Amino acid sequence: MYHATEIQTFILTESADVDVVAAEVVMEVDNNTSENRQDASISESLSTEDQSVQCNLPQRGVLHVDSFAENDRIILYYTGFKNYKQFMLLYSVLGPCVNHLSVCCHLKSQDQLFMTLIKLRLAKDDFELSILFDISEKLVSKVFICWLNFLFYQLSEIDFWPSRQVVSETMPMHFRAQFPTTRVIIDATEVAIQKPGHVGNQSASFSSYKNTNTLKVLVGCTPRGLISFVSDAYAGSTSDRQICERSDLMNKSLFSSGDSIMADRGFNVQDLFAAKDVHVNIPSFLKGKSQLTAAEVVKDRRIAAKRIHIERVIGLAKTFKILKQPLPAKRVLLGNRIIKVCFLLCNFKTSIVGSSA
């Protein structure tokens, strides 16, 4: 015979079988005293309450970006954008063709973009996204690839390289006082990939700096933090100079006479830009000297203090977690586009470089 407290505990912990338990309790009470009948009545009321709680549990639904229009924290978590307004700015920049992408999906175009950004931002599996958006895994992959290619081509058509005048007008105050001719700050960054199966690809993509297989890109930003240049992705063993030689930075129309580039010590490319009358500001080399002069030390410290902006921008781009973990083998062929899209999306966020930096 059940004790009253045992009946209550059993019902509360086994709510999934509440109907069966209630029936057993009623049968037991019929053969006992009025006191036990009262206990059974209490337990039945508890089971009824428990059932009502079960009935009120929210059902699984499809994520819609419009549902979070007033919740900046959720938008930031899922997309990396500060608020819904920044998300819609990106959506509007993509143009009216967003409504004509050939993806057979019941999701609205805004939600397809939302899902793509979640994939980039949080690196979620296709299976999890299929649950969140109530579509098949195969369709998740199809939507992601379609929108990734679309974003790549649309954002690549935008001219993010500002004129000399715009760079000067937006240059932070302290930066202008020390390096007024700077047009772009450049640095290389690497994204890990899964070890290729082919031996030749393993050797080509192995980075001695990262001690793993990577893709490497050259990134440039203005003194105010706008990402104005992203090169194509190359195998991790490619040197910074080789990427620079093959990139659009060598395009004569990008620079004006008297411009300067700021870079790390590894970018020993002064000779490549000398013919364009473009100076390259990099930290000094010892060149056989035991120590640097006082003037060189001061200059190097100033360069380091300003060059940090490009490292901060790269760090901002790598808040897209898809760049923080090794790209799977099936995504390596899309690696160039994934990297470029993640970096260019940062231009739709609030600048992380202040006006007085």
C-alpha positions as CSV (number, residue, x, y, z in Angstrom):
1,M,0.0,0.0,0.0
2,Y,1.4,3.4,-1.0
3,H,1.9,6.1,1.6
4,A,0.5,9.5,0.7
5,T,3.9,11.2,0.3
6,E,5.2,8.3,-1.7
7,I,2.3,8.6,-4.1
8,Q,2.9,12.3,-4.6
9,T,6.6,11.9,-5.2
10,F,6.0,9.0,-7.7
11,I,3.4,11.1,-9.6
12,L,5.7,14.2,-9.8
13,T,8.7,12.3,-11.0
14,E,6.9,10.1,-13.5
15,S,4.6,12.6,-15.1
16,A,4.9,10.9,-18.5
17,D,2.9,8.0,-17.1
18,V,0.5,10.1,-15.1
19,D,-2.7,8.5,-16.4
20,V,-1.5,4.9,-15.6
21,V,-0.4,6.0,-12.1
22,A,-3.6,7.8,-11.4
23,A,-5.6,4.7,-12.3
24,E,-3.5,2.5,-10.0
25,V,-4.0,5.0,-7.2
26,V,-7.8,5.0,-7.5
27,M,-7.9,1.2,-7.4
28,E,-5.7,1.2,-4.3
29,V,-7.8,3.8,-2.6
30,D,-11.1,1.8,-3.1
31,N,-9.8,-0.8,-0.7
32,N,-8.6,1.5,2.1
33,T,-9.9,4.0,4.7
34,S,-11.4,7.4,4.1
35,E,-8.0,9.0,5.0
36,N,-6.4,7.3,2.1
37,R,-9.3,8.3,-0.1
38,Q,-8.5,11.9,0.8
39,D,-4.8,11.4,0.0
40,A,-5.7,9.9,-3.4
41,S,-7.9,13.0,-4.1
42,I,-5.0,15.2,-3.4
43,S,-2.7,13.2,-5.6
44,E,-5.3,13.2,-8.5
45,S,-5.5,17.0,-8.3
46,L,-1.7,17.1,-8.5
47,S,-1.7,14.8,-11.5
48,T,-4.4,17.0,-13.2
49,E,-2.3,20.1,-12.6
50,D,0.8,18.3,-14.0
51,Q,-1.1,17.4,-17.1
52,S,-2.2,21.0,-17.6
53,V,1.4,22.1,-17.4
54,Q,2.3,19.5,-20.0
55,C,-0.4,20.8,-22.3
56,N,0.9,24.4,-22.0
57,L,4.5,23.5,-23.0
58,P,5.5,25.5,-26.1
59,Q,5.6,23.6,-29.3
60,R,8.7,23.6,-31.6
61,G,8.5,26.4,-34.1
62,V,10.5,27.9,-37.0
63,L,13.0,30.7,-36.3
64,H,12.0,34.0,-37.9
65,V,14.3,37.0,-37.8
66,D,11.3,39.4,-37.6
67,S,10.4,37.8,-34.3
68,F,13.6,39.2,-32.8
69,A,13.4,42.7,-34.3
70,E,13.1,44.2,-30.8
71,N,15.6,41.9,-29.1
72,D,19.1,43.2,-29.9
73,R,20.8,40.6,-27.7
74,I,19.4,37.7,-29.8
75,I,20.3,39.4,-33.1
76,L,23.8,40.0,-31.9
77,Y,24.2,36.4,-30.7
78,Y,22.9,34.8,-33.9
79,T,24.3,37.2,-36.6
80,G,27.0,39.3,-35.0
81,F,25.1,42.5,-35.9
82,K,24.4,45.0,-33.2
83,N,20.7,45.1,-33.9
84,Y,17.9,44.3,-36.4
85,K,18.5,47.6,-38.2
86,Q,22.1,46.6,-39.1
87,F,20.8,43.2,-40.4
88,M,18.2,45.0,-42.6
89,L,20.9,47.4,-43.9
90,L,22.8,44.4,-45.2
91,Y,19.6,42.9,-46.6
92,S,18.7,46.1,-48.4
93,V,22.2,46.5,-49.9
94,L,21.9,43.1,-51.5
95,G,19.2,44.5,-53.8
96,P,15.8,43.3,-55.1
97,C,17.3,40.1,-56.5
98,V,17.2,38.5,-53.1
99,N,13.6,37.6,-53.8
100,H,14.6,35.7,-57.0
101,L,17.1,33.2,-55.7
102,S,16.4,29.8,-57.1
103,V,16.1,28.0,-53.8
104,C,12.9,25.9,-53.4
105,C,12.3,26.7,-49.7
106,H,9.3,27.8,-47.8
107,L,11.4,30.2,-45.7
108,K,11.3,33.9,-46.6
109,S,14.4,35.4,-48.1
110,Q,15.2,37.3,-44.8
111,D,15.1,34.0,-42.9
112,Q,17.3,32.3,-45.5
113,L,19.8,35.1,-45.0
114,F,19.3,34.8,-41.2
115,M,20.1,31.1,-41.4
116,T,23.2,31.7,-43.5
117,L,24.5,34.2,-41.0
118,I,23.9,31.8,-38.1
119,K,25.9,29.2,-40.0
120,L,28.8,31.7,-40.4
121,R,28.5,33.2,-36.9
122,L,28.0,30.1,-34.8
123,A,29.3,27.3,-37.2
124,K,26.2,25.2,-36.4
125,D,25.8,21.8,-38.0
126,D,23.3,21.4,-40.8
127,F,21.3,19.0,-38.6
128,E,20.8,21.6,-35.9
129,L,19.8,24.2,-38.4
130,S,17.3,21.8,-39.9
131,I,15.6,21.5,-36.5
132,L,15.6,25.3,-35.9
133,F,14.1,26.1,-39.3
134,D,12.1,23.0,-39.8
135,I,13.6,22.0,-43.1
136,S,15.8,19.0,-44.2
137,E,19.5,18.9,-43.8
138,K,20.0,18.7,-47.6
139,L,17.9,21.9,-48.0
140,V,20.0,23.6,-45.3
141,S,23.2,22.9,-47.2
142,K,21.6,24.0,-50.5
143,V,20.4,27.3,-49.0
144,F,23.7,28.0,-47.3
145,I,25.8,27.4,-50.5
146,C,23.4,29.5,-52.6
147,W,23.4,32.4,-50.2
148,L,27.1,32.2,-49.7
149,N,27.8,32.5,-53.4
150,F,25.2,35.3,-53.7
151,L,26.8,37.3,-50.8
152,F,30.3,36.7,-52.3
153,Y,29.4,38.1,-55.7
154,Q,27.2,41.0,-54.4
155,L,29.7,42.2,-51.8
156,S,32.6,41.8,-54.2
157,E,30.9,44.3,-56.5
158,I,30.8,47.0,-53.8
159,D,33.9,49.3,-54.0
160,F,35.1,49.4,-50.5
161,W,38.4,51.1,-51.5
162,P,37.9,54.7,-50.5
163,S,39.5,57.7,-52.2
164,R,42.4,59.5,-50.7
165,Q,40.1,62.4,-49.7
166,V,37.7,60.1,-47.8
167,V,40.6,58.3,-46.0
168,S,42.0,61.7,-44.9
169,E,38.7,63.1,-43.7
170,T,37.9,60.0,-41.6
171,M,41.4,59.4,-40.3
172,P,41.6,59.3,-36.5
173,M,43.1,62.5,-35.0
174,H,46.2,60.9,-33.5
175,F,46.8,58.8,-36.6
176,R,46.7,61.8,-38.8
177,A,49.2,63.6,-36.6
178,Q,51.8,60.8,-36.9
179,F,51.1,59.0,-40.3
180,P,49.0,61.4,-42.4
181,T,49.7,59.7,-45.8
182,T,48.6,56.2,-44.7
183,R,46.1,54.7,-47.2
184,V,45.8,51.2,-45.9
185,I,47.1,49.0,-43.1
186,I,47.8,45.4,-44.2
187,D,48.4,42.1,-42.6
188,A,48.0,38.4,-43.4
189,T,45.8,35.9,-41.5
190,E,45.3,32.2,-41.7
191,V,42.3,29.9,-41.3
192,A,42.8,26.3,-40.4
193,I,41.5,23.5,-42.6
194,Q,41.2,19.8,-42.2
195,K,44.2,17.9,-43.4
196,P,43.9,17.2,-47.1
197,G,44.0,13.6,-48.3
198,H,46.4,14.3,-51.2
199,V,50.0,14.5,-50.1
200,G,50.8,17.4,-52.4
201,N,47.9,19.5,-51.0
202,Q,49.1,18.6,-47.5
203,S,52.5,20.0,-48.2
204,A,51.2,23.1,-50.0
205,S,48.7,24.1,-47.3
206,F,51.0,23.3,-44.3
207,S,51.8,26.5,-42.4
208,S,55.0,26.4,-40.4
209,Y,53.7,29.5,-38.4
210,K,50.5,27.8,-37.3
211,N,51.9,24.3,-37.5
212,T,48.8,23.0,-39.3
213,N,47.1,23.1,-42.7
214,T,45.7,26.5,-43.5
215,L,44.4,29.0,-46.0
216,K,46.0,32.4,-46.0
217,V,44.7,35.7,-47.0
218,L,46.0,39.3,-47.1
219,V,43.7,41.8,-45.4
220,G,43.8,45.6,-45.5
221,C,41.9,48.2,-43.6
222,T,41.8,52.0,-43.5
223,P,43.1,53.9,-40.5
224,R,39.4,54.2,-39.3
225,G,38.9,50.4,-39.5
226,L,37.0,49.9,-42.8
227,I,38.0,46.6,-44.4
228,S,39.0,48.0,-47.8
229,F,40.9,45.0,-49.2
230,V,40.7,41.2,-48.9
231,S,42.9,39.1,-51.2
232,D,42.0,35.7,-52.6
233,A,42.9,32.8,-50.3
234,Y,46.1,30.9,-50.9
235,A,47.6,27.7,-49.5
236,G,49.2,28.2,-46.0
237,S,52.8,27.8,-47.3
238,T,52.5,30.8,-49.5
239,S,54.6,33.8,-48.3
240,D,53.2,37.2,-47.5
241,R,55.3,38.7,-50.4
242,Q,53.9,36.2,-52.9
243,I,50.4,37.0,-52.0
244,C,51.1,40.7,-52.2
245,E,52.6,40.3,-55.7
246,R,49.6,38.4,-57.0
247,S,47.0,40.6,-55.3
248,D,45.1,43.6,-56.6
249,L,47.3,45.8,-54.3
250,M,49.6,45.9,-57.3
251,N,46.9,47.7,-59.3
252,K,48.3,51.1,-60.2
253,S,44.9,52.8,-59.9
254,L,44.5,52.0,-56.2
255,F,47.2,54.4,-54.9
256,S,48.1,58.0,-55.5
257,S,51.6,59.3,-55.5
258,G,52.8,60.0,-52.0
259,D,50.6,57.4,-50.3
260,S,52.0,55.0,-47.7
261,I,51.2,51.5,-46.5
262,M,51.6,50.3,-42.9
263,A,52.6,46.7,-42.4
264,D,54.4,44.3,-40.1
265,R,58.1,43.6,-40.3
266,G,57.5,40.5,-42.4
267,F,56.1,42.5,-45.3
268,N,59.4,43.4,-46.9
269,V,57.8,44.7,-50.1
270,Q,59.2,48.2,-50.4
271,D,60.7,47.5,-53.8
272,L,57.3,46.4,-55.2
273,F,55.7,49.8,-54.4
274,A,58.7,52.0,-55.0
275,A,57.8,52.4,-58.6
276,K,54.4,53.7,-57.7
277,D,55.9,56.3,-55.3
278,V,54.2,54.5,-52.4
279,H,56.1,54.2,-49.1
280,V,55.8,51.2,-46.9
281,N,56.0,51.9,-43.1
282,I,57.3,48.8,-41.3
283,P,59.3,48.4,-38.1
284,S,63.1,48.8,-38.4
285,F,65.5,45.9,-38.9
286,L,68.7,45.6,-36.8
287,K,70.7,45.0,-40.0
288,G,73.7,43.8,-38.0
289,K,73.5,46.6,-35.4
290,S,73.5,45.6,-31.8
291,Q,70.5,47.9,-31.0
292,L,68.2,50.4,-32.6
293,T,68.7,54.1,-32.3
294,A,66.3,56.1,-30.0
295,A,64.6,57.6,-33.1
296,E,64.0,54.1,-34.6
297,V,62.6,52.8,-31.3
298,V,60.1,55.7,-31.1
299,K,59.1,55.2,-34.7
300,D,58.6,51.5,-34.2
301,R,56.5,52.0,-31.2
302,R,54.3,54.4,-33.1
303,I,53.9,52.0,-35.9
304,A,53.0,49.2,-33.6
305,A,50.4,51.3,-31.8
306,K,48.7,52.1,-35.1
307,R,49.1,48.8,-36.8
308,I,47.1,47.2,-34.0
309,H,44.0,48.4,-35.8
310,I,44.3,45.7,-38.5
311,E,44.8,43.0,-35.8
312,R,41.6,44.2,-34.1
313,V,39.7,44.1,-37.4
314,I,40.9,40.6,-38.1
315,G,39.8,39.6,-34.6
316,L,36.4,41.1,-35.3
317,A,36.1,39.0,-38.4
318,K,37.0,35.9,-36.5
319,T,34.0,36.3,-34.2
320,F,32.4,34.3,-37.1
321,K,33.2,31.0,-35.5
322,I,33.3,29.2,-38.9
323,L,36.8,30.8,-39.2
324,K,37.8,29.7,-35.7
325,Q,37.6,25.9,-36.3
326,P,39.2,23.9,-39.1
327,L,37.1,24.1,-42.3
328,P,35.8,20.6,-43.1
329,A,37.1,19.0,-46.3
330,K,33.8,19.5,-48.1
331,R,34.0,23.3,-47.4
332,V,37.6,23.9,-48.4
333,L,36.7,24.6,-52.0
334,L,34.4,27.3,-50.7
335,G,37.0,28.6,-48.2
336,N,38.0,31.6,-50.3
337,R,34.4,32.8,-50.4
338,I,33.6,32.0,-46.8
339,I,36.6,34.0,-45.6
340,K,35.9,37.0,-47.9
341,V,32.2,37.1,-47.0
342,C,33.0,37.0,-43.2
343,F,35.5,39.9,-43.5
344,L,33.3,42.1,-45.8
345,L,30.3,41.6,-43.5
346,C,32.2,43.4,-40.8
347,N,31.8,46.6,-42.8
348,F,28.1,46.6,-42.0
349,K,28.9,46.7,-38.2
350,T,29.8,49.6,-36.1
351,S,33.5,50.6,-36.5
352,I,35.7,49.4,-33.6
353,V,38.3,52.2,-34.3
354,G,37.4,55.4,-32.5
355,S,37.7,58.8,-34.1
356,S,40.6,59.8,-31.8
357,A,42.6,56.5,-32.0
